[in-house]
Structure formats: C-alpha cells, structure tokens
Amino acid sequence: MSIQAPTPGAPRASVSNASPDPVLTGAEAVVNTHRPGTIPEDATIAVDFAELQDSLTEAEQLANTRDKIDLGLWSPADALMALNPDGFPDRAAAMRELQSRRDESAALALPL
C-alpha cells in the first residue's frame, strides 16, 4: 500500500471528508507522528493486490521456469516478467531488457 499525491489529470476515487477512509486515517496517524504535515490534503490510497503463490525455494522456481521455457509454454521474456512483474509492464519492455543483457554479455566476451 502506498499513499500518493494525486497525478494531474489522472482519474481518482474521491474520499469524502465526511466519512474518512479508515486506512488513510490510520496511515495519517502513523506518518503524522513521525513527520507531521507531510501527507497532502488530497492524498489518495493505492493498493496493489497479488495472488498468493506457493512457497517454493529459489531453486524450485528456477527449475519450474526452465521447464516452462523448455516445453515452449514460456519465452525468456515471460520468465523475466514473472520474476519482476512491476519492472516489465509489457512484453516489449521485457524484450528490450533481454536484448540489452545479451548485448552486454556479448561485449564482455570480446577479446581485449
């Protein structure tokens, strides 16, 4: 959960002063204890939900990812997006990152 100042022109839910949001009120109490006055009057709350995942070790996650790639169910871009969903919002961004990593690896492999 994060408290964000409004982005100009972005749609947002309104929070009425008559019935304050209990989460925002609680966050304001915590923040105002440590840094009074730092939450803007028109602040909003954003909540990012994610599905619960099985608790797998890193080795198990890596093996599962390799199996999915080997079976043709995933591409390396899918693996990168699954590893960091907030870092790569779409396939094009993941593909650019993969190409950048390949270019870097190729440059490091050149003889000096």
URJOQUI-V673074 format. One record per pair of residues at least 24 apart in sequence whose ideal C-beta (glycine too) atoms are under 10 Angstrom apart, sorted by the first residue. I is the first residue (numbers start at 1). J is the second residue. Records with the same first field share a line. If there is no record, write none. Layout:
I = J / J
This chain:
1 = 27 / 45 / 46 / 47 / 48
2 = 27 / 44 / 45 / 46 / 47 / 48
3 = 27 / 28 / 31 / 38 / 39 / 40 / 43 / 44 / 45 / 46
4 = 40 / 43 / 44 / 45 / 46
5 = 39 / 40 / 41 / 42 / 43 / 44
6 = 40 / 42 / 43 / 44
7 = 44
10 = 44
12 = 42 / 44 / 45 / 46
13 = 44 / 45 / 46
14 = 42 / 44
15 = 42 / 43 / 44 / 45
17 = 41
21 = 45
23 = 47
48 = 85 / 86
50 = 85 / 86
76 = 101 / 102
